[in-house]
Amino acid sequence: MTLLKGFVLLLLYWLPYTCFAQEEQRDKVSTIIDLPSKFFSRLRNKTASLDDQLTRQTEKYLQKMARREERLRKKLYKVDSNAAKSLFAGSADQ
């Protein structure tokens, strides 16, 4: 009978510890589950930022190239107007 009482006391002593350990594991699992959503959110924001930056740089570069092309067209037009018209025909559309 004393062995049974000792076992029950030991069980009552260790029961809260095991429950606490399970709760701690649940917290870790929820943290692990939340990690990908946080990671993907930050990754999505970073890629959106890089996409915007790339778009701005591309537009700036295309405007610069259009100005250069216009200067070249004007120079060629002074030398040979027919060649300039045929060479740069439809270049603004492209």
N, C-alpha and C positions, 0 to 999 in steps of 0.2 A: 504494500500500500504506500509506503514512503517513496518507493521508486516511482510510482505513478504520480504522487504529489510533486516530486522533484522534476519529472518530465513536464507536468502542467506548468509549474513555475518557470521552467526554462522556455517553454513555448510562449508563455505570456511575456517573458522578458524579450525574446527575439522577434515576436510578431510585429511590434511597432517599427523595429529597425528594417524589416523586410518590406513593409508597406512604404516607408520613407524612401527606400532604395528604388522601389518601383515607380514612385512619383517622380523621383529625380531622373529616371530613365525616360519617362514620358516627356519631361521638359527637354531633355536632350533630343529626343525624337522630333518634337515639335520645332526645335531650333534647326535641326537638320532639314526638316521639310520646308521651313521658311527660307533657308539659305538660297536655294535655287531661285525662288521668286525675287528675292532681293538682288541676287547676282544678275538675273536676266533683266530686271528693271534698270539697273545701273548700266548694263551693257547696251540696252535699247536706247537709253538717253545718250550714251557716248556715241553710238553709231549715228543717231539723229544729228548730233552736234557736228560730227565729222562730215556727214552728208551735206549739211547746210554750208559748212566752210568750203567744201569742194565745189559746190554749186556757185557760190559767190566768186571763188577764184576762177572758175571756168568762164563765167559771164564776163568778168573783168578782162581775161585774156582774149576772149572773142571780140570784145569791143576794141581792144588795142590792135588786134589784127585787122579789124575792119577799117580803123583809121589809117593804118599803114597801107592797106590795099587802096584806099581812096587817094592817098598821096601818090602812090605809084601810078594810078589811073590818070591823075592830073598831069604828072610828068610826061607819061607816054602820049597823052592827048595833045600836048604842046608839040611833040615831035611828029606823031602820026595819028591823026584823029580816027581814021578808019580802023587802024589796027587796035587802038584802044577800045573802040566801040565793039569790035568783034571779040576781042580777048576778054573784056569784062562784062559782056552781055550775060545777064542772069546770075552774076556772081553774088549779088545782094540776096537773091532767093536761096542760094546754096548756103 
